[in-house]
Amino acid sequence: KFRERLEGTIWPTLVKLGLKEGARPENIIFTNTLAEAVADAQFIQENSPERLPVKIQTFQAIDAACPADTVIASSTSGYLMSEMAVGLQHPERCTVAHPFNPPYLMPVVEVVAGPETSPEAHQWAVDFYRHTGKQPLKLKKEVPGFVADRIMEAVWREILHMIDNDMATVAEIDMAVRYGPGLRWALMGPLTVLHLGGGEGGMAHLIHQFGPSLKAPWTFLEA
């Protein structure tokens, strides 16, 4: 049934997005076991459910069945590689590679090495994603929540605080972000926006100019 869905709905969408010459749905192979699927793989993207015991078990099964030099990446959005790479023969080839939904439209992939990940495997994953047209963000160390989710979580906490205190409605908050900072952030990122807001003096001038107002107690949100 998934083969029918692939060829009937998914593949036409991929064609519209653009495929390399020679790409065909027949090149996608389905197997009945995990071991069979990874036996000859050069690169593996793990996408098991976001449950730590499941992640650990899946990584152990992949590690035992694939070639020793195969790079294994995890799509996890919440776990660190140091938490998932338990009891592995080759933890040095494992890295987090967190994409964003829908992954065929969202370019960024956060590539986060664990304490045992080799620099070569980490860089190999970065190069792989860049070659496929992604924008890999190579993190130099493990950070809970990585980068993007930490930023989104901070915004989300403030949003929930505003709704809970009847400061704004859901629709009003969505409108504020969609037609305000969201447009600018998508083009330049928040720090570039702030830097440009300071004119020739950049961020330093912005802080000097608006410093007193930035100390105002806009939020009483507690962690």
N, C-alpha and C positions, 0 to 999 in steps of 0.2 A: 504493500500500500504506500509506503514512503517513496518507493521508486516511482510510482504513478504520480504522487504529489510533486516530487522533484522535477519530473519531466513536464508535468502539466501546468504548474504554477511557479515553482521556484526558478527553474532554468530560464524561462522567458524573461523574468525579472533580471537575472544575472546578465543575460544577453544585452538588455537595454542599458545596464550599467557599464558594460564593456568587458569583453573577455579576450584573452590572448588567442592568437591564431592557433587552431588545432584543438581548442578546448571543446570537449564533448561530454555529455552526461554519462556516456558509457565508461568514461575514465574514473568515475566514482564507484568504488567497490564496496559492497556490503558483506559482512561476515557474521557468523553466528557466535563467535567467542572473542573475547578481548585479546587473548594470546595470538589468535590468528590475525587479528587486525593490526597488531603492532610488530609482528615478527620481522618484517623487512622495512620498517618505517625509518626514515631519516630524521623526521621531526614529528612530535606528537603534541596535540593540544588537548589537555584533559578538561572535560566539561561535566564532571559528575555533580550530583546535587550538593548544595552548600551546607554540608554536614561534615564536621571534622573527622569522625570515625570513617565515614564513607571516603573522604579524600585520602586518608592515610591508607586504607585498604586498596583503593584504586591505584595509588602511586606504587605500592608494593607489588601489585600484580603486573603493572606496566614495566616496572624496573626489572622484574624477574624474566620477562618474556621478550623484551626488545634488545637490539644490539647495544653493546656497551657504550658506543659513541653517539647514540641517538640523543638529541636534545629533547627534554620533556618540559612543556610549559603548562601552567595551570591558569584557567580563566577566573579563578576565585576573585571575589571582590572584598573578602573580609579576612581571609586567613593568610598568615605569613608562611614563607617556604620553610622556615625553621620549625613550624608546627606540623607541617604536612610530610616533610621528608624524614620519616621515622622508620628505622630498620631497613634502609635501602642499601643495596650493594654499591650504587653509584650516585650518591646525592649531589656530586659535583656537576652533573649535567642537568639539574632541575632548577627551574626559575619560575617565578610568577609572571604571567603575561595577561594583564587584565584589560579586556576590551570593553567597549560600551555599546549598549543596545540602541538601535540595530547595528550590529558590527559591520554590515556591508555599506553603511552610510556614515557612521561615526569614525573618523580617522585615527584617533589617539588609542594607543595601547601602552599601558604602564608596565614596563619590564623591570621587575624587582628581584634582585638576586638574594639568595639566602646566605647565611654565614659559611656554608660549605660549597656554594656555587662557584665554579671556576670562572675567572675573567673571560676565558675563551668561550665558554658556553653562554655566558651572559651577553657577550658581544655578538655571538652567532645569532642569537634570538633577535637582537636589535636589528642586525643586518637583514635577517629574514623578513621581518615585518616591513622594514623600509623598502625592500625589494618588491613587496606585494602592494605598495602604494599607501601603506599606513604611515602614521606619524608616531614612531616609538618614543616614549619618554623613559629614558634610562635613569633609574633611581640608584644613587650610589650606596644606599643602605636601606635596611628594612624599616618601614614606617607603618604602624597600624593604620589601616584605612587608605594607605598610599597618599596620593596628592589630591586628585579630583574629588574623591569621595569625602575627604576631610573638609574640603571647601564646601561641598554640597551639604554635608551634615551640619556645618555651622550655620549656613543659610536656612536650612530646614528647621533647626532649633529655634531660630529667631522668628520664623514664619509661624510655627506652632504657638510660640509665646504670644505673638500679636493676635492670633485668632482666639486663643484662650482668654485673652484680656479684652476682647471685643474692640481691638484697635482697627481692624480691617477685616473684610470678608475674603473668602477664598478667591472669588472672581476679581476683587480689587487687587489682591496681592499678585495674582497671575498677570493682570494687566500692567501693573507697575513694573514687573520684571520684563515682560515681553516687549513693551514699548519704551522701556527706559534702559537700565544698565545691561539687560540681556543682549540688546542689539550691539552695544559698544563692546561688551566683553567678547562676543563672538568674533568681532573683527580684530581686536587688539589685545584682549586680556585685561584684567583689572589694574595691574600695576602700570602698564603702558598708558592706559586711560588716565590714571592719576598723575603720571609723569607729564603727559601732555597738558593736563589741566593746570600745571604750574607754569606754563609758558616757557620762556627762555631759561628760567631758573629751575625748571623741572620739579621733581618731587620735593626737593629741599625748600623751594619757594612756596609750594603748596602747603607744606606742613607749617611753615612760618606764618603764612597768611591766614590759614584756617585753624591753626593750633588751638587757640582758646575755645572755639566752638566744638572741636573734637573731644574736649574734656567734659562736655555736657553729658549728663546721665540719661542718654537716649534709651538705654535698656537696663532693666533691673533683673535680667535673666541670670539665673544661677546655674552652674554646671550640675 
